């Protein structure tokens, strides 16, 4: 069993609680796109698998939502057929700008966790299906950008998950064998990418996917990334 020398994290649903972070983004995005028309809001919400909050019920994403693991292009593909006067490039740019300022809900206190991992000699990376610019801004907002050795979005030139390009790029950049890297994510896209890259694969439950959906692709399921130090210790790393 190879010693873990690097950890590559997904972002949304892994570093940040997915629904708490992206639910408000989706709600505001849909209202703005629909110019406040409640019928249009519901139609657009259905297109991206989001259930708007109502009464005392919070909003939530359906398991099939393209927002959960999709790129901005993929989300735009679902919205464009329902919009008039928009073209893909403008919509993607508009969504990315709004994503940069999304309110972030850390899954666990991030800075002490990552400082501890780095103190143990681990190299840290981020591989997200978000764009790279918002991803870097989110890390900066959370006060942890300086602790990451590598950041890749779907537009960084390595492809997007579930393909393994981002993951293999991290391993190459760090000079690590893939089997010495742990890929940590909250979606089947994340875990499938880890499997394809030949990495150790960890699922976390801070996104919409449940343990039973992740388990077939994971070497271990953790409640959140805060459990990683104990997992490493149990391995003897």
C-alpha positions as a Markdown table, in Angstrom:
| # | Residue | x | y | z |
|---|---|---|---|---|
| 1 | Unk | 0.0 | 0.0 | 0.0 |
| 2 | Unk | 1.6 | 3.3 | -1.2 |
| 3 | Unk | 2.0 | 6.0 | 1.4 |
| 4 | Unk | -0.3 | 9.1 | 0.7 |
| 5 | Unk | 1.9 | 12.0 | -0.3 |
| 6 | Unk | -0.6 | 14.3 | -1.9 |
| 7 | Unk | -4.4 | 15.0 | -1.6 |
| 8 | Unk | -6.4 | 16.4 | -4.4 |
| 9 | Unk | -9.8 | 18.0 | -3.4 |
| 10 | Unk | -12.9 | 18.7 | -5.3 |
| 11 | Unk | -14.3 | 22.1 | -4.3 |
| 12 | Unk | -18.1 | 22.4 | -4.1 |
| 13 | Unk | -19.6 | 19.8 | -1.8 |
| 14 | Unk | -16.2 | 18.9 | -0.5 |
| 15 | Unk | -14.5 | 22.1 | 0.8 |
| 16 | Unk | -17.8 | 23.9 | 0.9 |
| 17 | Unk | -21.2 | 22.6 | 1.9 |
| 18 | Unk | -22.9 | 22.3 | -1.5 |
| 19 | Unk | -26.5 | 23.3 | -0.8 |
| 20 | Unk | -25.7 | 26.0 | 1.7 |
| 21 | Unk | -23.3 | 27.6 | -0.8 |
| 22 | Unk | -24.9 | 27.0 | -4.2 |
| 23 | Unk | -28.6 | 27.0 | -3.3 |
| 24 | Unk | -28.6 | 30.8 | -2.8 |
| 25 | Unk | -26.6 | 31.2 | -6.0 |
| 26 | Unk | -29.2 | 29.2 | -7.9 |
| 27 | Unk | -32.1 | 31.0 | -6.4 |
| 28 | Unk | -30.7 | 34.4 | -7.2 |
| 29 | Unk | -29.6 | 33.4 | -10.7 |
| 30 | Unk | -33.0 | 32.0 | -11.6 |
| 31 | Unk | -34.9 | 35.0 | -10.3 |
| 32 | Unk | -32.7 | 37.3 | -12.3 |
| 33 | Unk | -32.8 | 35.3 | -15.5 |
| 34 | Unk | -36.6 | 35.1 | -15.2 |
| 35 | Unk | -36.9 | 38.9 | -14.5 |
| 36 | Unk | -38.8 | 37.9 | -11.3 |
| 37 | Unk | -41.6 | 36.1 | -13.2 |
| 38 | Unk | -42.6 | 33.2 | -10.8 |
| 39 | Unk | -43.7 | 31.0 | -13.6 |
| 40 | Unk | -40.5 | 31.5 | -15.5 |
| 41 | Unk | -38.5 | 30.9 | -12.3 |
| 42 | Unk | -40.1 | 27.5 | -11.8 |
| 43 | Unk | -39.5 | 26.6 | -15.5 |
| 44 | Unk | -35.8 | 27.5 | -15.3 |
| 45 | Unk | -35.5 | 25.8 | -11.9 |
| 46 | Unk | -36.9 | 22.6 | -13.3 |
| 47 | Unk | -34.3 | 22.8 | -16.2 |
| 48 | Unk | -31.4 | 22.7 | -13.8 |
| 49 | Unk | -33.0 | 20.4 | -11.2 |
| 50 | Unk | -33.4 | 22.9 | -8.4 |
| 51 | Unk | -36.4 | 23.1 | -6.1 |
| 52 | Unk | -37.0 | 26.7 | -5.1 |
| 53 | Unk | -37.4 | 27.4 | -1.4 |
| 54 | Unk | -41.0 | 28.0 | -0.3 |
| 55 | Unk | -42.9 | 28.5 | 2.9 |
| 56 | Unk | -40.6 | 26.9 | 5.6 |
| 57 | Unk | -39.0 | 24.5 | 3.2 |
| 58 | Unk | -35.4 | 25.3 | 2.1 |
| 59 | Unk | -34.4 | 25.0 | -1.5 |
| 60 | Unk | -32.5 | 21.9 | -2.7 |
| 61 | Unk | -31.0 | 20.3 | -5.8 |
| 62 | Unk | -32.4 | 17.1 | -7.3 |
| 63 | Unk | -29.9 | 14.2 | -7.6 |
| 64 | Unk | -29.9 | 14.6 | -11.4 |
| 65 | Unk | -29.1 | 18.4 | -11.3 |
| 66 | Unk | -26.4 | 19.5 | -13.8 |
| 67 | Unk | -25.2 | 22.0 | -11.2 |
| 68 | Unk | -24.0 | 19.2 | -8.9 |
| 69 | Unk | -21.0 | 18.1 | -11.0 |
| 70 | Unk | -21.4 | 19.9 | -14.3 |
| 71 | Unk | -19.3 | 22.6 | -15.9 |
| 72 | Unk | -20.7 | 26.1 | -16.6 |
| 73 | Unk | -21.1 | 25.0 | -20.2 |
| 74 | Unk | -23.2 | 22.0 | -19.2 |
| 75 | Unk | -25.4 | 24.1 | -16.9 |
| 76 | Unk | -25.8 | 26.7 | -19.8 |
| 77 | Unk | -26.9 | 23.9 | -22.2 |
| 78 | Unk | -29.8 | 23.1 | -19.8 |
| 79 | Unk | -30.8 | 26.8 | -19.5 |
| 80 | Unk | -30.4 | 28.1 | -23.0 |
| 81 | Unk | -33.4 | 26.3 | -24.6 |
| 82 | Unk | -35.6 | 28.1 | -22.1 |
| 83 | Unk | -34.1 | 31.6 | -22.6 |
| 84 | Unk | -34.7 | 34.2 | -25.2 |
| 85 | Unk | -32.0 | 36.6 | -26.3 |
| 86 | Unk | -29.1 | 34.8 | -24.7 |
| 87 | Unk | -26.2 | 33.0 | -26.3 |
| 88 | Unk | -23.9 | 30.5 | -24.7 |
| 89 | Unk | -20.7 | 32.6 | -24.2 |
| 90 | Unk | -22.6 | 35.5 | -22.6 |
| 91 | Unk | -24.6 | 33.2 | -20.3 |
| 92 | Unk | -21.5 | 31.3 | -19.2 |
| 93 | Unk | -19.6 | 34.6 | -18.6 |
| 94 | Unk | -22.5 | 35.9 | -16.6 |
| 95 | Unk | -22.8 | 32.8 | -14.5 |
| 96 | Unk | -19.1 | 32.7 | -13.7 |
| 97 | Unk | -19.1 | 36.4 | -12.6 |
| 98 | Unk | -21.9 | 35.6 | -10.2 |
| 99 | Unk | -20.2 | 32.5 | -9.0 |
| 100 | Unk | -17.1 | 34.5 | -7.9 |
| 101 | Unk | -19.1 | 36.2 | -5.2 |
| 102 | Unk | -21.2 | 33.3 | -4.0 |
| 103 | Unk | -21.4 | 33.1 | -0.2 |
| 104 | Unk | -19.2 | 30.3 | 1.0 |
| 105 | Unk | -20.2 | 27.8 | 3.7 |
| 106 | Unk | -17.1 | 25.9 | 4.8 |
| 107 | Unk | -17.7 | 22.2 | 5.3 |
| 108 | Unk | -15.3 | 22.3 | 8.2 |
| 109 | Unk | -12.9 | 25.0 | 9.4 |
| 110 | Unk | -10.5 | 24.9 | 6.4 |
| 111 | Unk | -7.4 | 26.7 | 7.3 |
| 112 | Unk | -6.4 | 24.7 | 10.4 |
| 113 | Unk | -7.2 | 21.5 | 8.5 |
| 114 | Unk | -5.0 | 22.3 | 5.6 |
| 115 | Unk | -2.2 | 23.8 | 7.7 |
| 116 | Unk | -2.1 | 20.5 | 9.6 |
| 117 | Unk | -2.0 | 18.4 | 6.4 |
| 118 | Unk | 0.8 | 20.6 | 5.0 |
| 119 | Unk | 2.7 | 20.3 | 8.2 |
| 120 | Unk | 2.6 | 16.5 | 7.7 |
| 121 | Unk | 4.4 | 17.0 | 4.4 |
| 122 | Unk | 1.4 | 16.6 | 2.1 |
| 123 | Unk | 1.1 | 18.4 | -1.3 |
| 124 | Unk | -2.5 | 19.8 | -1.7 |
| 125 | Unk | -4.4 | 20.4 | -4.9 |
| 126 | Unk | -7.9 | 21.4 | -6.1 |
| 127 | Unk | -9.6 | 19.9 | -9.1 |
| 128 | Unk | -13.0 | 21.4 | -9.9 |
| 129 | Unk | -15.6 | 21.5 | -12.7 |
| 130 | Unk | -16.0 | 25.1 | -11.8 |
| 131 | Unk | -13.9 | 27.7 | -13.8 |
| 132 | Unk | -10.4 | 28.3 | -12.5 |
| 133 | Unk | -10.9 | 32.0 | -11.8 |
| 134 | Unk | -13.9 | 31.7 | -9.5 |
| 135 | Unk | -12.2 | 28.6 | -7.9 |
| 136 | Unk | -9.1 | 30.6 | -7.0 |
| 137 | Unk | -11.2 | 33.5 | -5.7 |
| 138 | Unk | -13.2 | 31.1 | -3.5 |
| 139 | Unk | -9.9 | 29.7 | -2.0 |
| 140 | Unk | -8.7 | 33.2 | -1.4 |
| 141 | Unk | -12.1 | 34.2 | 0.3 |
| 142 | Unk | -11.7 | 31.2 | 2.6 |
| 143 | Unk | -8.2 | 32.2 | 3.4 |
| 144 | Unk | -6.5 | 29.0 | 2.1 |
| 145 | Unk | -5.2 | 29.9 | -1.3 |
| 146 | Unk | -1.6 | 30.0 | -0.1 |
| 147 | Unk | -1.9 | 26.4 | 1.1 |
| 148 | Unk | -2.6 | 24.9 | -2.3 |
| 149 | Unk | 0.1 | 23.8 | -4.6 |
| 150 | Unk | -2.2 | 23.3 | -7.7 |
| 151 | Unk | -5.5 | 24.5 | -8.8 |
| 152 | Unk | -7.4 | 23.4 | -11.9 |
| 153 | Unk | -10.8 | 24.2 | -13.3 |
| 154 | Unk | -12.6 | 22.7 | -16.2 |
| 155 | Unk | -11.1 | 25.5 | -18.4 |
| 156 | Unk | -7.5 | 25.1 | -17.2 |
| 157 | Unk | -6.5 | 22.8 | -20.1 |
| 158 | Unk | -6.7 | 19.4 | -18.5 |
| 159 | Unk | -10.4 | 18.6 | -19.2 |
| 160 | Unk | -13.2 | 18.0 | -16.7 |
| 161 | Unk | -14.2 | 15.3 | -14.3 |
| 162 | Unk | -15.1 | 12.4 | -14.6 |
| 163 | Unk | -12.1 | 12.3 | -17.0 |
| 164 | Unk | -8.8 | 12.0 | -15.1 |
| 165 | Unk | -6.9 | 14.8 | -16.8 |
| 166 | Unk | -6.9 | 17.3 | -13.9 |
| 167 | Unk | -5.9 | 14.6 | -11.5 |
| 168 | Unk | -3.0 | 13.3 | -13.6 |
| 169 | Unk | -1.9 | 16.9 | -14.1 |
| 170 | Unk | -1.6 | 17.4 | -10.3 |
| 171 | Unk | 0.4 | 14.2 | -9.9 |
| 172 | Unk | 2.7 | 15.2 | -12.7 |
| 173 | Unk | 3.2 | 18.7 | -11.4 |
| 174 | Unk | 4.0 | 17.4 | -7.9 |
| 175 | Unk | 6.2 | 14.6 | -9.1 |
| 176 | Unk | 4.0 | 12.0 | -7.4 |
| 177 | Unk | 2.9 | 8.6 | -8.6 |
| 178 | Unk | -0.9 | 8.6 | -8.9 |
| 179 | Unk | -1.2 | 5.7 | -6.4 |
| 180 | Unk | 0.3 | 8.0 | -3.7 |
| 181 | Unk | -2.4 | 10.6 | -4.2 |
| 182 | Unk | -5.9 | 10.6 | -2.6 |
| 183 | Unk | -8.7 | 12.1 | -4.6 |
| 184 | Unk | -11.5 | 13.5 | -2.3 |
| 185 | Unk | -14.9 | 14.4 | -3.6 |
| 186 | Unk | -18.6 | 14.4 | -3.0 |
| 187 | Unk | -19.9 | 13.2 | -6.4 |
| 188 | Unk | -19.6 | 10.1 | -8.5 |
| 189 | Unk | -17.9 | 12.3 | -11.1 |
| 190 | Unk | -15.1 | 13.0 | -8.6 |
| 191 | Unk | -14.7 | 9.4 | -7.6 |
| 192 | Unk | -14.8 | 8.1 | -11.1 |
| 193 | Unk | -12.0 | 10.5 | -12.1 |
| 194 | Unk | -10.0 | 9.2 | -9.1 |
| 195 | Unk | -10.5 | 5.6 | -10.2 |
| 196 | Unk | -9.6 | 6.4 | -13.8 |
| 197 | Unk | -6.4 | 8.1 | -12.6 |
| 198 | Unk | -5.4 | 5.2 | -10.4 |
| 199 | Unk | -5.6 | 7.2 | -7.2 |
| 200 | Unk | -6.9 | 6.3 | -3.7 |
| 201 | Unk | -10.5 | 7.6 | -3.7 |
| 202 | Unk | -12.4 | 9.1 | -0.8 |
| 203 | Unk | -16.0 | 10.1 | -0.8 |
| 204 | Unk | -17.4 | 12.8 | 1.6 |
| 205 | Unk | -21.0 | 13.4 | 2.5 |
| 206 | Unk | -21.2 | 17.2 | 2.4 |
| 207 | Unk | -22.7 | 17.2 | -1.1 |
| 208 | Unk | -26.1 | 16.0 | -2.4 |
| 209 | Unk | -24.9 | 12.4 | -3.0 |
| 210 | Unk | -25.5 | 9.8 | -0.3 |
| 211 | Unk | -23.1 | 7.1 | 0.9 |
| 212 | Unk | -24.8 | 4.3 | -1.0 |
| 213 | Unk | -24.3 | 6.2 | -4.3 |
| 214 | Unk | -20.6 | 6.8 | -3.6 |
| 215 | Unk | -19.6 | 3.6 | -2.0 |
| 216 | Unk | -19.2 | 1.5 | -5.1 |
| 217 | Unk | -16.5 | 3.9 | -6.4 |
| 218 | Unk | -14.8 | 4.8 | -3.0 |
| 219 | Unk | -12.0 | 3.2 | -1.0 |
| 220 | Unk | -13.6 | 4.9 | 2.0 |
| 221 | Unk | -16.5 | 7.2 | 2.8 |
| 222 | Unk | -16.0 | 10.0 | 5.4 |
| 223 | Unk | -18.6 | 12.3 | 6.9 |
| 224 | Unk | -16.5 | 15.3 | 5.8 |
| 225 | Unk | -12.9 | 16.3 | 5.0 |
| 226 | Unk | -12.3 | 16.9 | 8.7 |
| 227 | Unk | -12.0 | 13.1 | 9.1 |
| 228 | Unk | -9.0 | 12.9 | 6.8 |
| 229 | Unk | -6.3 | 13.2 | 9.5 |
| 230 | Unk | -7.8 | 10.3 | 11.4 |
| 231 | Unk | -8.1 | 8.3 | 8.2 |
| 232 | Unk | -4.4 | 8.9 | 7.4 |
| 233 | Unk | -3.4 | 8.0 | 10.9 |
| 234 | Unk | -5.4 | 4.7 | 10.6 |
| 235 | Unk | -3.4 | 3.9 | 7.4 |
| 236 | Unk | -0.1 | 4.6 | 9.1 |
| 237 | Unk | 0.6 | 7.6 | 6.9 |
